[in-house]
Amino acid sequence: MSQPAHKIRTGALQVTIWRNPAEKGNWYSVKLTRGYKTDDGWRETDSLGHDDLLAGAKLLDLAHTWVMHQLEADRKGRKLSEQVMK
């Protein structure tokens, strides 16, 4: 399994960002999870409590900013690659 492109964590919440290569360039998917401990160890869920909502929104905002910067870097990299090939 491939590694995530980036992770952002605060407390029990985490955003995992995955890079998905495609012909027309990369696209990114984001998953917001909350960690919790059981007798068997740590688990993750995508179910949030009301206390998680504001922190989750902030994490998603940070993820959006990171993805936008990556998309711009990807575009610049493709442009440079196309110029070198000419």
C-alpha distances in whole Angstrom, upper triangle without the diagonal:
4,7,9,12,15,16,19,21,25,26,24,22,19,18,14,14,11,12,13,14,17,21,23,20,18,18,16,15,16,16,19,19,21,21,23,24,25,27,23,22,20,19,18,20,20,24,26,30,32,32,29,30,31,28,26,28,28,24,24,26,25,21,24,25,22,21,24,25,21,23,26,24,22,26,28,25,25,29,29,28,30,33,32,32,35
4,7,9,12,14,17,19,23,25,23,21,18,16,12,12,9,9,10,12,15,18,20,18,15,15,14,13,15,15,18,18,21,21,24,25,27,28,25,23,21,20,19,20,20,24,26,30,32,32,28,29,30,27,24,26,26,22,22,24,22,19,21,22,19,18,21,21,18,19,22,21,19,22,24,21,22,26,26,24,27,30,29,29,32
4,6,9,10,14,16,20,22,20,19,15,14,10,10,8,9,11,13,17,20,21,18,15,15,13,13,13,14,16,16,19,19,22,23,25,27,24,22,19,18,17,19,19,23,24,28,30,29,26,26,27,24,22,24,23,19,19,22,19,16,19,20,16,16,19,19,16,18,21,19,18,22,23,21,22,26,26,24,27,30,29,29,33
4,5,7,11,13,17,19,18,16,12,10,7,6,5,7,10,13,16,20,20,17,13,13,10,10,10,10,13,14,17,17,20,22,25,27,25,22,19,18,16,17,17,21,22,25,27,26,23,23,24,21,19,20,20,16,16,18,16,13,15,16,13,12,16,16,13,15,19,17,16,20,21,20,21,24,25,24,27,29,29,29,33
4,7,11,14,17,20,20,17,13,11,8,6,5,6,9,11,15,18,18,15,11,11,9,10,10,12,14,16,19,19,23,25,28,30,28,25,22,21,19,20,19,23,23,27,28,27,24,24,24,21,19,20,19,15,15,16,14,11,13,14,10,10,13,13,10,12,15,14,13,17,18,16,18,21,22,21,24,26,26,27,30
4,7,10,14,17,17,14,10,8,6,5,7,9,12,15,18,22,21,18,14,13,10,11,10,11,12,14,16,17,21,23,26,29,27,24,20,19,17,19,18,21,21,24,25,24,21,21,21,18,16,17,16,12,13,14,11,9,12,12,9,9,13,12,10,13,16,15,15,18,19,19,21,23,24,24,26,28,29,30,33
4,7,10,13,13,11,7,6,5,6,9,12,15,18,21,25,24,21,17,16,13,12,9,10,10,11,13,14,17,20,23,26,24,21,17,17,14,16,15,18,18,21,22,21,17,18,18,15,13,15,14,10,11,13,10,9,12,13,10,11,15,15,14,16,19,18,18,22,23,22,24,27,27,28,30,32,32,34,36
4,7,10,11,9,6,5,7,8,12,15,18,21,24,27,27,23,20,18,14,14,11,11,10,11,12,13,17,19,23,26,25,21,18,17,15,16,15,18,16,19,20,18,15,16,15,12,11,12,10,7,9,11,8,7,11,12,10,12,15,15,15,18,20,19,20,23,24,24,26,29,29,30,32,34,34,36,39
4,7,7,6,4,6,9,11,15,18,21,24,27,31,30,27,23,21,18,16,13,12,10,10,10,10,14,16,20,23,22,19,15,15,13,14,14,16,15,17,18,16,12,14,14,10,10,12,10,8,11,12,10,10,14,15,13,16,18,18,18,21,23,23,24,27,28,28,30,32,33,33,36,38,38,40,42
4,6,5,6,9,12,15,18,21,24,28,31,34,33,30,26,24,21,19,15,14,11,11,10,11,13,16,20,23,23,19,16,16,14,15,15,16,14,15,16,13,10,12,11,8,9,11,10,8,11,13,11,12,16,16,16,18,21,21,21,24,26,26,27,30,31,31,33,35,36,37,39,41,41,43,45
4,6,8,11,14,17,21,24,27,30,33,37,36,33,29,27,24,22,18,16,13,11,9,9,11,13,17,20,20,17,14,14,13,14,15,15,13,13,15,12,10,13,12,9,10,14,12,11,14,16,15,16,19,20,19,21,24,24,25,27,29,29,30,33,34,34,36,39,39,40,42,44,45,46,49
4,7,10,13,17,19,23,26,29,32,36,35,32,29,26,23,20,17,14,11,8,5,5,7,10,14,17,17,14,11,11,9,10,11,12,10,11,14,11,9,12,13,10,10,14,13,12,14,17,16,16,19,21,20,22,25,25,25,28,30,30,31,34,35,35,37,39,40,40,43,45,45,46,49
4,7,10,13,17,20,23,26,29,33,32,29,25,23,19,17,13,11,7,6,4,6,9,13,16,20,19,16,13,12,9,10,10,11,9,11,13,11,8,10,11,8,7,11,10,8,11,13,13,13,16,18,17,18,21,22,22,24,27,27,27,30,32,32,33,36,37,37,40,42,42,43,46
4,6,10,13,16,19,23,26,29,29,26,22,20,16,14,10,8,6,5,6,8,12,15,18,21,20,17,13,12,9,10,10,12,11,14,16,14,11,12,13,10,8,11,11,7,9,12,11,10,14,15,14,15,19,19,19,21,24,24,24,27,29,28,30,33,34,34,36,38,39,40,42
4,6,10,13,16,19,22,26,25,22,18,16,12,10,7,6,5,6,9,11,15,18,21,24,23,20,16,15,11,12,10,13,13,16,17,16,13,13,14,11,8,10,10,6,7,10,9,7,10,12,11,12,15,16,16,18,20,20,21,23,25,25,27,29,30,31,33,35,36,36,39
4,7,10,13,16,19,23,23,20,16,14,10,8,6,5,7,8,11,12,16,19,22,25,23,20,16,15,12,13,12,15,15,19,21,20,16,17,17,15,12,14,14,10,10,13,11,8,12,13,11,11,15,16,14,16,19,19,19,22,24,23,24,27,28,28,30,33,33,34,37
4,7,10,13,16,19,19,16,12,10,7,6,5,7,9,11,15,16,20,23,25,28,26,24,20,18,15,16,14,18,18,22,23,23,19,19,19,17,14,15,15,11,10,12,11,7,10,12,9,8,12,13,11,13,16,16,15,18,20,20,21,24,25,25,27,29,30,30,33
4,6,10,13,16,17,14,10,8,6,5,6,8,12,14,17,18,22,24,27,29,27,25,21,20,17,17,16,20,21,24,26,26,22,22,23,20,17,18,18,15,14,16,14,11,12,14,12,10,13,14,11,13,16,16,14,17,20,18,19,22,23,23,25,28,28,28,31
4,6,10,13,13,10,6,6,5,7,9,12,15,17,21,22,26,28,30,33,31,28,25,23,21,21,20,23,24,28,29,29,25,25,25,23,20,21,21,17,16,17,16,12,13,15,12,9,12,13,10,10,14,13,11,14,16,15,15,19,20,19,21,24,24,24,27
4,7,10,11,9,5,5,6,7,11,13,17,19,23,24,28,30,32,35,32,30,27,25,22,22,21,24,26,29,31,31,28,27,28,26,23,23,23,20,18,20,19,15,15,17,15,12,14,15,12,12,15,15,12,14,17,16,15,19,20,19,20,24,24,24,26
4,7,8,6,4,6,9,11,14,17,21,23,27,28,31,34,36,38,35,33,30,28,26,26,25,28,30,33,35,35,31,30,31,29,26,26,26,23,21,23,22,18,18,19,17,14,16,16,13,12,15,14,11,13,16,14,13,16,18,16,17,20,21,20,23
4,6,5,5,7,10,13,16,19,23,26,29,31,34,37,38,41,38,36,33,31,29,28,27,30,31,35,36,37,33,32,33,31,28,28,28,26,23,24,24,20,19,21,19,16,17,18,15,13,16,15,12,13,16,14,12,16,18,16,16,20,21,19,22
4,6,8,10,14,16,20,23,27,29,33,35,38,40,42,45,42,40,37,35,32,32,30,34,35,39,40,40,37,35,36,35,32,31,31,29,26,27,27,23,22,23,22,18,19,20,17,14,16,16,13,13,16,14,11,14,16,14,14,18,18,17,19
4,7,9,13,16,19,23,26,29,33,35,38,41,43,46,43,41,38,36,33,32,30,33,34,38,39,39,36,34,34,33,30,29,30,27,25,25,25,22,20,21,20,16,16,17,15,12,14,14,11,10,13,13,10,12,15,13,13,16,18,17,18
4,7,10,14,17,20,24,27,30,32,36,38,40,43,41,38,35,33,30,30,28,31,32,36,37,37,33,32,32,31,28,27,27,25,22,22,22,19,17,18,16,13,13,14,11,9,11,11,7,8,11,10,8,11,13,12,13,16,17,17,19
4,7,10,13,17,20,23,26,28,32,34,37,39,37,35,31,29,27,27,25,28,29,32,33,34,30,29,29,27,25,24,24,21,19,20,19,16,15,16,14,10,12,12,9,7,11,11,7,9,12,11,10,14,15,15,16,19,20,19,22
4,7,10,14,17,20,24,26,29,32,34,37,35,33,30,27,24,24,22,25,26,29,30,30,27,25,26,25,22,21,21,19,16,17,17,13,12,14,12,9,10,12,9,8,11,12,10,11,15,14,14,16,19,18,19,22,23,23,25
4,7,10,13,16,20,22,26,29,31,34,32,29,26,24,21,20,18,21,22,26,27,27,23,22,23,21,18,18,18,15,13,14,14,10,10,12,10,7,10,12,9,9,12,13,11,14,17,16,16,19,21,21,22,25,26,26,28
4,7,10,13,17,19,23,26,28,31,29,27,23,21,18,17,15,18,19,22,24,24,20,20,20,19,16,16,17,14,11,14,14,10,10,13,12,9,12,14,12,12,16,17,15,17,20,20,20,23,25,24,26,29,30,30,32
4,7,10,14,16,20,23,25,28,27,24,21,18,15,14,12,15,16,19,20,21,17,16,17,15,12,13,13,10,8,11,11,8,9,12,11,9,12,15,13,14,17,18,17,20,22,22,23,25,27,27,29,31,32,33,35
4,6,10,13,16,19,21,25,23,21,17,15,11,10,8,12,12,16,18,18,14,14,16,14,11,12,14,10,9,13,13,10,12,15,14,13,16,18,17,18,21,22,21,23,26,26,26,29,31,30,32,35,36,36,38
4,7,10,14,17,19,23,22,20,16,13,10,9,6,9,9,13,14,14,11,11,13,11,7,10,11,8,8,11,12,10,12,15,14,14,17,19,19,20,23,24,23,26,28,28,29,32,33,33,35,38,38,39,41
4,7,10,13,16,19,18,16,12,10,6,5,5,7,8,11,14,14,10,11,14,11,9,12,13,10,11,15,15,13,16,18,17,18,21,22,22,23,26,27,26,29,31,31,32,35,36,36,38,40,41,42,44
4,7,10,13,17,16,14,10,8,6,5,6,7,7,9,12,11,8,11,13,11,9,13,14,12,13,16,16,15,18,21,20,21,24,25,25,26,29,29,30,32,34,34,35,38,39,39,41,44,44,45,48
4,7,10,13,13,10,7,6,4,6,9,10,10,12,15,14,11,14,16,14,12,16,17,14,16,19,19,18,21,23,22,23,26,27,26,28,31,31,31,34,36,35,37,40,41,40,43,45,45,46,49
4,7,10,11,9,6,5,6,8,11,11,11,12,15,14,13,16,18,16,15,19,20,18,19,23,22,22,25,27,26,27,30,31,30,32,35,35,35,38,40,39,41,44,44,44,46,49,49,50,53
4,7,8,6,4,6,9,11,14,14,15,15,19,17,16,20,22,19,19,23,23,21,23,26,25,25,28,30,29,30,33,34,33,35,38,37,38,41,42,42,43,46,47,46,49,51,51,52,55
4,5,5,6,7,10,12,16,16,17,17,21,20,19,22,25,22,22,26,26,24,26,29,29,28,31,33,32,32,36,37,36,38,41,40,40,43,45,44,45,49,49,49,51,54,54,54,57
4,6,8,10,14,16,19,19,20,21,24,23,23,26,28,26,25,29,30,28,30,33,32,31,34,36,35,36,39,40,39,41,44,43,43,46,48,47,48,51,52,51,54,56,56,56,60
4,7,9,12,15,19,19,21,22,25,25,23,27,29,26,26,29,30,27,29,32,31,30,33,35,34,34,38,38,37,39,42,41,41,44,46,45,46,49,50,49,51,54,53,54,57
4,7,10,13,17,18,19,20,24,23,21,24,26,24,23,27,27,24,26,29,28,27,30,32,30,31,35,35,34,36,39,38,38,41,43,42,43,46,47,46,48,51,51,51,54
4,7,10,14,15,16,18,21,20,18,21,23,20,19,23,23,21,22,26,24,23,27,29,27,28,31,32,30,33,36,35,35,38,40,39,40,43,44,43,46,48,48,48,52
4,7,11,12,13,16,19,19,16,19,21,19,17,21,22,19,20,24,23,22,25,27,26,26,29,30,29,31,34,34,33,36,38,37,38,42,42,42,44,47,47,47,50
4,7,9,11,13,17,16,14,16,19,16,14,18,19,16,17,21,20,18,21,24,23,23,26,27,26,28,31,31,30,34,36,35,36,39,40,39,42,44,44,45,48
4,5,8,11,14,15,12,14,17,15,13,16,18,16,16,20,20,18,21,24,23,23,26,28,27,28,31,31,31,34,36,35,36,39,41,40,42,45,45,46,48
4,6,10,13,14,11,12,15,14,11,13,16,14,13,17,18,16,18,21,21,20,23,25,25,26,29,29,29,31,34,34,34,37,39,38,40,43,44,44,46
4,7,10,12,9,10,14,14,11,14,16,15,15,18,20,18,20,23,23,23,26,28,28,28,32,33,32,34,37,37,38,40,42,42,43,46,47,47,50
4,7,8,6,7,11,10,8,11,14,13,13,17,18,17,19,22,22,23,25,27,27,28,31,32,32,34,37,37,38,41,42,42,44,46,47,48,50
4,5,5,7,10,11,10,13,15,15,16,18,20,20,22,24,25,26,28,30,30,31,34,35,35,38,40,40,41,44,45,46,47,50,51,51,54
4,5,6,8,10,10,12,14,15,16,18,20,20,22,24,25,26,28,30,31,32,34,35,36,38,40,41,42,44,46,46,48,50,51,52,54
4,6,7,8,9,11,13,14,15,17,18,20,21,23,24,25,27,29,30,31,34,35,36,38,39,40,42,44,45,46,48,50,51,52,54
4,6,6,6,9,10,10,12,14,15,16,18,20,21,22,24,26,26,28,30,31,32,34,36,37,38,40,42,42,44,46,47,48,51
4,6,5,6,9,10,10,12,14,15,16,18,20,21,22,24,25,26,29,30,31,33,35,36,37,39,40,41,43,45,46,47,49
4,5,5,6,9,10,11,13,14,15,17,19,20,21,23,24,26,27,29,30,32,34,35,36,38,39,40,42,44,45,47,49
4,5,5,6,9,10,11,12,14,15,17,18,20,21,23,24,26,27,28,30,32,33,34,36,38,39,41,42,43,45,47
4,5,5,6,9,10,10,12,14,15,16,18,20,21,22,24,26,26,28,30,31,32,34,36,37,38,40,42,43,45
4,5,5,6,9,10,10,12,14,15,16,19,20,21,23,24,25,27,29,30,31,33,35,36,37,39,41,42,44
4,5,5,6,9,10,11,12,14,15,17,18,20,21,23,24,26,27,29,30,32,33,35,36,38,39,41,43
4,5,5,6,9,10,10,12,14,15,16,18,20,21,22,24,26,27,28,30,31,32,34,36,37,39,41
4,5,5,6,9,10,10,12,14,15,16,18,20,20,22,24,25,26,28,30,31,32,34,36,37,39
4,5,5,6,9,10,11,13,14,15,17,19,20,21,23,24,26,27,29,30,32,33,35,36,38
4,5,5,6,9,10,11,12,14,16,17,18,20,21,23,24,26,27,29,30,32,33,35,37
4,5,5,6,9,10,10,12,14,15,16,18,20,21,22,24,26,26,28,30,31,33,35
4,5,5,6,9,10,10,12,14,15,16,18,20,21,23,24,25,27,29,30,31,33
4,6,5,6,9,10,11,12,14,16,17,18,20,21,23,24,26,27,29,31,32
4,6,5,6,9,10,11,12,14,15,16,18,20,21,22,24,26,27,29,31
4,5,5,6,9,10,10,12,14,15,16,18,20,21,22,24,25,27,29
4,5,5,6,9,10,11,13,14,15,17,18,20,21,23,25,26,27
4,6,5,6,9,10,11,12,14,15,17,18,20,21,23,24,26
4,5,5,6,9,10,10,12,14,15,16,18,20,21,22,24
4,5,5,6,9,10,10,12,14,15,16,18,20,21,23
4,5,5,6,9,10,11,12,14,15,17,18,20,22
4,5,5,6,9,10,11,12,14,15,17,18,20
4,5,5,6,9,10,10,12,14,15,17,19
4,5,5,6,9,10,11,12,14,15,17
4,5,5,6,9,10,11,12,14,16
4,5,5,6,9,10,11,12,15
4,5,5,6,9,10,11,13
4,5,5,6,9,10,11
4,5,5,6,9,10
4,5,5,6,9
4,5,5,7
4,5,5
4,6
4
